[in-house]
Amino acid sequence: MIIYNVTTKIALAHEEDWLHWMQHDHIPAVLATGCFAESRLLHLFENDDEEGATYATQYLARHLDDYHRYIDEYSAALRQQALTKWGAHAISFRTIMRQLGSFVEK
């Protein structure tokens, strides 16, 4: 499994609106590309400060080719939509990871 992780610091004054937009607009639009099987939205609650709240959005792709198709065909337009809507109120950085396994305590 390939995990495309987008970590975002959102200004506190815009946090509620940003969360609504993520859950009802942006994440569904990313999933609608067909490149990812699922997503997760996580709050990094120990990283909040007076400047903003920090969230990680993870998109899970079955194959690296799916991730590359997303980057090549869809990411520029979706990033531009976010930049147009939130400007400097939301600062993001992106990483890509490969899941090596899952472990459960017995």
Rosetta blueprint (number, residue, H / E / L):
1 M L
2 I E
3 I E
4 Y E
5 N E
6 V E
7 T E
8 T E
9 K E
10 I E
11 A L
12 L H
13 A H
14 H H
15 E H
16 E H
17 D H
18 W H
19 L H
20 H H
21 W H
22 M H
23 Q H
24 H H
25 D H
26 H H
27 I H
28 P H
29 A H
30 V H
31 L H
32 A L
33 T L
34 G L
35 C L
36 F L
37 A L
38 E E
39 S E
40 R E
41 L E
42 L E
43 H E
44 L L
45 F H
46 E H
47 N H
48 D L
49 D E
50 E L
51 E L
52 G E
53 A E
54 T E
55 Y E
56 A E
57 T E
58 Q E
59 Y E
60 L E
61 A E
62 R L
63 H L
64 L H
65 D H
66 D H
67 Y H
68 H H
69 R H
70 Y H
71 I H
72 D H
73 E H
74 Y L
75 S H
76 A H
77 A H
78 L H
79 R H
80 Q H
81 Q H
82 A H
83 L H
84 T H
85 K H
86 W H
87 G H
88 A H
89 H H
90 A E
91 I E
92 S E
93 F E
94 R E
95 T E
96 I E
97 M E
98 R E
99 Q L
100 L L
101 G L
102 S L
103 F L
104 V L
105 E L
106 K L
